[in-house]
Amino acid sequence: MSEKIHKSGFVNILGNPNVGKSTLMNALVGEKLSIITSKAQTTRHRIQGIVNGEDFQIVYSDTPGILDPKYKLQESMLKFVNTAFLDADVILYVTDVVETADKHQKYITRLAKSEVPVLLLINKIDKSNQEEVENKVAEWNELLPNAMVIPISALEKFNISGVFDRVLELLPEGPPFYSKDELTDKSERFFVAEIIREKVLLNYQKEIPYSVEIEVESFKESEKLVKISAVIYVARDSQKGILIGKGGEMLKKVGTKAREDIEKFLDKKVFLELFVKVKKDWRNSDYQLKKFGYNG
């Protein structure tokens, strides 16, 4: 009896900000690994989600949106994108029904020359009509004749199974890269920090969300309780007061909402302590960026 074939590979999700890459990643993995908000640049790191079957392992990577960097943090984010172009077995390039095809033309040219299979996913078709979707499909087929164009709605999970089936067909044969019971390459502490950052993104306006980074200073787990202490870093003194709010109300609100989600994620009671500190202009500091897990 012949040995069963096992397939495995890296499937990297790329695209401009706000097209729904993180929503797609979570739909494909079946878990909420990437934080999702309506703000651009929500994803800052490259986050892997691992889907296992008896005869396959798909390692999906969610990446930051393609952008023109204005400071060192964004340069680091773009490095994650460029690396994802290089080590993919399959590329999922996500666009949506309103985005014009000429945005970041350099990357479209790169996709056209790619020797790696490309699935061009037109997302958010639930916000469009059939004629507009058909026009978009025709436009992308002309631009990227070697890619397979698939209209999807990551939010409504429409055609996600079709994407999964096609990915499985394209995966190379090989042993698994990770243990079959692993779901991601990131630690619980990483996801705790991301949940807190998501609540900041959802509850503050203007520059605040983009000036914030989270560091989990302590994570102590007992049988019934996880005690977490985390620092919210801001880039300027003026932002500290806004983040804390009058009488500490805003910080308390963020802490409560974050704790509720962390409890769901860890499936345990959580005691969460939040502090706010100023790290001047951390987005342009190589030392701070390395400390926060960028540039390395």
C-alpha positions, 0 to 999 in steps of 0.5 A, a space after each residue: 500500500 502506497 504511503 499517503 501524500 502530505 502537503 504543507 506550505 506557507 500561504 501569505 496574505 498581502 494587500 493594501 490597508 483596510 481591504 480585509 486581510 485580517 478578517 480573511 485570515 481569521 475566516 481561513 484559520 477559524 480563530 480570531 488571531 488578527 485584530 480587526 478595526 476599521 482603522 488602517 494599519 491595524 496589523 503591525 506584525 506578521 502573524 501566522 495561523 496554522 490549519 492542520 488536517 491529517 494529510 496537510 498543514 497550511 501556514 497562513 500569514 497575515 501581514 501589515 498593509 502595503 504603505 509608503 513609510 513615514 517613520 521607522 515603525 512603518 519601515 519595519 511593517 513594510 519589511 514584513 510585507 516584503 519578506 512575505 513575498 519572498 517565502 510564500 508557496 502561495 500568495 493571496 493578494 487581497 483587494 476589494 470592490 472599491 479599490 483601484 488597481 493602480 494603487 501601489 503599482 510596484 507590487 502589482 508588477 511584482 505579482 505579475 512576475 511572480 513564479 509563485 501561484 497567486 490567488 487574487 481575492 476581490 473582497 467585500 462583494 457583499 457591499 457591491 452588485 453583480 455588474 461591479 464585481 464582474 467588471 472588477 474580475 475582468 479588470 484584474 484578469 487583464 492585469 494579472 493573467 497568471 493569477 486566479 481571480 476569486 470574488 469573496 466576502 471574508 466577513 460573510 465567509 462567502 467563497 472562503 471554502 473555495 479559496 481553501 480548496 484551491 490553496 490545498 490544490 496548490 500546496 507542495 508536498 512535504 512534511 509539516 513545519 509545526 507540531 499538528 496541535 499548534 495554532 500559531 507561532 505567537 505567544 499568549 502574551 503577544 495576543 494579550 498585547 494585541 487585544 489591549 491595542 485593539 481596544 485602544 484602536 476602537 476607543 480613541 480617535 486621531 493620532 492616539 491609536 497610531 502612537 501606542 504600543 503595548 508591552 506585557 510586563 508580567 503574566 502570572 498564571 495560577 489554576 483559576 486566575 491569570 494576573 497580567 500587568 501591561 504598559 501602554 506606551 505613548 509617544 508624547 506627554 500630551 497623549 498620556 492624559 488623553 489615554 487615561 481620561 478624566 478621573 482615569 475613566 477612559 483607561 478603565 473602560 479600555 481595561 474592562 473591555 480588554 479583560 473581557 476579551 482576554 478571558 475569552 481568549 485564555 478561557 480563564 479569569 483575568 486580573 488586568 492592571 494597565 499603566 500608561 508611560 511615555 516613550 518619546 518618539 518610540 516609532 523612530 527608535 531602533 532600540 524601542 522597535 527591537 524591544 517591541 518585536 520589530 526589526 528582528 
